[in-house]
Amino acid sequence: MSDRFAFSLDATDGPARTGRIETPRGTIRTPAFMPVGTAGTVKGMLPGSVAETGADVLLGNTYHLMLRPGAERIARLGGLHKFMNWPGPILTDSGGFQVMSLGALRKLDPDGVTFRSHIDGSRHRLTPERSMEIQRLLGSDIVMAFDECPALPADRARIASSMRLSMEWAARSREAFGDRPGHALFGIQQGGLEEDLRAESAEALRAIGFDGYAVGGLAVGEGQAAMFGCLDYAPEQLPADKPRYLMGVGKPDDIVGAVARGIDMMDCVLPTRSGRTGQAWTRRGQVNIRNARHADDPRPLDEHCTCPCCRGYSRAYLHHVSRAKEMIAGMLLTWHNLHYYQEIMAGMRAAIPAGRFAAWEAEFHRLRAEGDIAPL
């Protein structure tokens, strides 16, 4: 275990990469999927259970934690790791995306954003400097620069002005972050679906200098084809010797397609949110366990899966507890979904150094195309 932050590439297979991010709190194997612990918890899971799925790092949410219970309170109580009982690395987002999604509740100016809490309507202010302060108080290992992310579709002028403001904020974030050995600051590339604006953003971020780089402003309504089109060039615009993080992605085939295009890290609420609504992700695609076809089915969700949900419970049981709205339904399906997502990451990490990524990817898509097992 390192006392500093460092990234090393172990192997590549085409644009796909596998490597390691070393932090004082542990190693993050890449490609990495980060379960989302929005408010200091991965919903429906104990921290030890999240680790058992194979997750090396969690994501925490600056916006939600600053509102409740408050960054200063978490700092007084020993920091986010101690507060939520997660000893491994934590990445915190900057709050920019959540503030963007507030719409009418926010007011943007060149210095920052003033917004009202979605919880109680109280007034708050986020600037690059305040975002860095909050993330320092939380004690996160990987800190994200504060940015402004426009929803897509948007016109080119709006995307360009937003990107340039984000680059100004990136420089201020870098200055405010300072020198924090063992902690990392990632810059966020913006520019919508415009290749030249993405290039301009990447050049500005390189000039500032960061420990890692995120591709931001995707998975905001543009669709998979457009996202992949952007990822065909955006990762290559960023430094090859630093981690590349695609924010807020995604479905299993989004993740595989992103890794195929050179992405190292991803996060998404989908596996946990889906688990709470009766949706399971399997190697054969998505399963809605609430459908009547599962009511008498004694088989597991996936006979090849080794998670506790598949080892111990039938589709019939999962159907029953999900329809009855029992808490265990969301807990078991969330565990399964997170396990499956980490299984995907492990599969890619094994395939890339073996030079088998294309074959692995083809088999991944073949199984998904077959669809769920036939009803009894």
N, C-alpha and C positions, 0 to 999 in steps of 0.2 A: 504493500500500500504506500502510495506516494504522499509526501508532505506538501506537494504542490499540484497544480492543475497541468496536465499534459495530455496530448493526443498523439497516438501512433497508429499508422495504417499497417495492418498485417498482410493483407492481400487484396487484389482487385480482380474482377472478371468482367471485362468491358467497363462500363461506367460504375457497376456495382462494387461496393467497398465493404471491407470488414476490418475492424480495428478495436482499439481500446481507449477510453478516456479515463485517465487516472486522476482521482481526487483524494484529499485526505480522508474522506469518509468511505472510500471504496472505489472499485473499478466498474465502469459502465461499458459493457460489451456492445459494440455496434456492428450492424444496425440495431438500434434500440427503440423499443416502444415504451413510452412513459405513461403509466396509468395516471389519471387525473384525480388529484385529491383537492378539489376546489376549495373547500372550507376547512382544511386540516384533516380530512378523512377521505379515503377512497370508499365511496358509498357502498354499504353492505358488506364490507370486508374489514377484518382485523389486519393491522400492519404485518404481522407475521405470516398471515395467509397470502397477502400480496407478494411478499418475498418468496413464498413457496411456489407461486406461479412462474417464477423466473425473472421477475422485474428487478432491475438494478437501481432504478431511479424513479422518483415520483415528481409530479408537477403540482405546485401550489399556486394559488391565485391571489395576486396582490390586491386587486380590487375588492374581492369578497373578504379577505382577511383584514384589510384596513378598515372596513366598515364594521366587521364583527368577527372576532372580539376586539380588534384593534392591534396594530403592530406594536405599539408601546407596551401594551399588556402582555403580548406574547414574549417580547424581549425580557420583561420583568420576570416572567415565568421560565426563563431559560432558553428561549428560542424555539423555533418551529419544530426542529427535530425532537427535542425533549417533550414539547407540548403534545405532539401527536404520536410519540413513541415510535418514530421511524429513524433508525440510526444511519441509514444509507444516504446517498446524495439526494438533494432536492433542487429542482429547477423551479424558479418562480417567474411567471410572466410579468410584464410591466404594468398591466392594468389598461393599456391602450385599447385593446380589442373590446373589452367589456364596456369601457366608456364610450367607444364608437357606437356600440349597439344600443346605448341608452336613447339615441335619437333626440327627441324634444327635451329630454331631461338634462342635456349638456349644452355648454357654450364654449366654442373653441376660439382661442386667440393665439398669436404667435408665441406667447410665453408658456402656455399650457392649456388646461381644460378645467372649467368650473362645471360641476354637475351636482345633481341632487340624488341622494341615495334611493335606490329602488325599494329599500326596506322601510324607511321612515320619513323620506323626503328631506332629510337634513342636508345642508349644503357642504360640499367638499371641494378641494382644489388639488389637482395633480399636475405637477410639472416634472421635467426630467430629474431635477434635483430631489424632489419629494419622492418620486418613484424609487430612486437609488437609496434614499434614506429608509423607506419602508422595507425594501428588500434586504438592506443591511440589518435592520432590526429583526427581521424574520430569521436571519442567519442562513439564507439560501446559499448553496454552493455554486449554482449557475444563475446569474442575474441577467435579465433581458433589458436592453435599452428601451427607453420610452419612445413609442412611435405613434403615428396617426395612420389609421388604416381605413381607407374608403371602401364602402360596400360596392361590389360589382353587380351589374354593369355601371360604369361611370364614364363620363367623357374624358378625353385625353388631357384637357386643360386641368380638370379637377384632379386626375391621377398625378399629373406632373407637379402641381403645386403641393399636393399632399406629400409626395415623395420627398420633395426638396425641404419641406418643413420637418419631415421625419429625419432627414440627414442633419439638419441643424440641431435637432433634439438628440441625435445620436452623439454628436460631438459634445454636447452639454452633459449627456449621460456619462460619457467616458471621463470627462473632467471631474464630475461629481463622484464617480465610483472610486477614483483615486488608486492607490496601490494597496491591494488586499491579497497578500500571498495565500495561496490555497483556494481562493475564490476566483471565479471567471466571469467575464462580462461578454455577452454575445450581442453583436449588432444585427439589425433586421433589415434585409433588403426589401424595398418596395418598388412600385412601378407598374402594378396591374399586369396586364397581358401585353405590354409594350416592350419589345426586346431592347430598344435603345434606352428607354427609361430605366429598365432593370440594369443595363450596363452602367449607366450614369450613377445609379444608386450603389452598385457594387464598387465602382471606382472610389466614390466618396467614403464608403466604409473601410476599404483597404487603406486609404490615406489616414484615417483616424486610427485604425489598428484595434482589433478585437481578438479575444481568445477563441471565438467561434462565430459562426455566421448563420442566421436564419433566413429562410425564404418565407417572407410574410405576405399577407394580402391575397392568399389563395384559400380555397375551400370556403369562399364567401358568396357562393351562388353562381360561379362561372361554369360549373359542370366538369366532369372528369376529362373529357376530350380537350377542353381548353386548358385545364390544369396541367395535363400531361404535355400539351404543346409548349407551355411555359417552362416546364421542368426539362424539356429537351435542351434548353440552353441556359436557364438560370443557375443551376448548381455549378456549371463550368465557369461562370463569371466570378465565382467566389474562390478564395484561396484553397488549393487542393490539400494543404497540410494542416487544415483546421476542420473541426467538425461542422457539418452542414445539417441544419435542423429545419424540417418542414413543419410549420405550426398548424395544429388543429386538424390533422389528417390521421385516420380516416377509416373507411371501410377496408376490409382485408385486401381487395384487389387494388385499392388506392395505394396502400402501403407497399405492396409488392411492386407496383409500377413506379413508385417513388424511389425505392431502393435500386431498381433497374436503371434509374436515371441519375444515380450518384448521391442520394440522400442518406444520411447516417442516423438521424434521430427524428421521431415523430411523437405526437401525443393526440389523444382524442377522448371525448367523453362517451363515444359510441358503445364500447363493450359494457360499460357500467350502466349507462342509461337504457340500453337495450335489455339488459338483464332484469331491470326493474319493470319492464313492460311486456315480459313474456317472450322476448325475442332471443334466440340463441344463434350464435355464429358457429358453424361447423365446417369441416373440410368439404362438405357437399353443399355449402351455401347456408342460407338463413332459414331457421325453423321458427314458426310461430307456435309455441307450445300450447297456446290456448285454443287452437283449432280442435274440433271434435274428433278428428281422426286419431288423436293421441290418447283418448280417454281410456282405452283398453289395451294399450301397447306396453308390454312388459320389458321392452328393449331399452337400452340407454340411449341418450342423445347421439352418442358416437361410440361404437363398440371399440374403436382403436384409441379413444381418449383415456388418459390416466388420471384425470382430475377427480376430486371427491364426488362431484355431482354425477359423473358418468360411472364411477366405480360403485356407487352406493344407491342410486335412485333410478327408477324407471321413468319413461316418458309419461306413463299413466299417473304416477305420483306427482311429477312436475306439473302436469296438466291440472290435476286436482288442486294443488296448493296455489297455483297461479290464479285459477278461476276463483278460488276462495279468498284470494288476496292475503294469504299468509306471508309473513315476513321472510320465511325460509325460502320462498320461491325466488325472490329477487336475490337473496344471498347465494343460492346454489347456481343460478343462471349467470350471475356476475362472476362467480369463481370460474365457471366453465369458460365464459367468454374471455376473461383475462388469461386463463391458461392457454386457450387456443391462440390468442394473439401472440403470446410469448413463444408458443410452439412454431408459429410462422417465422418469428425472428430467429429462433435457434436453427431452423431449417435453412434459412438464407445464410446465416453465419457459417454453417457447415458446408454449404454448396459453393460459396464464393472461393475459398482457398483451394477447393478440389477442382475448380474450373468447370463446375457443373451447374452454374446458376441458370443458364438457359433451359437446361433439361428439367431442373427443379421447378422453374416457373411454368413450363409447359404442363407438367404433371399437376401443379396447383390449379391451373385453369381447367384442365381436363376433368378433374374430380368435381370442381364447382359446377361445370356444365352438365354433369350427370344429374344433379339435383338430389334431393333428399331420398332416403331409402323408401321403397314402396310401402304403402299402408298394409297392415295385416288383413 
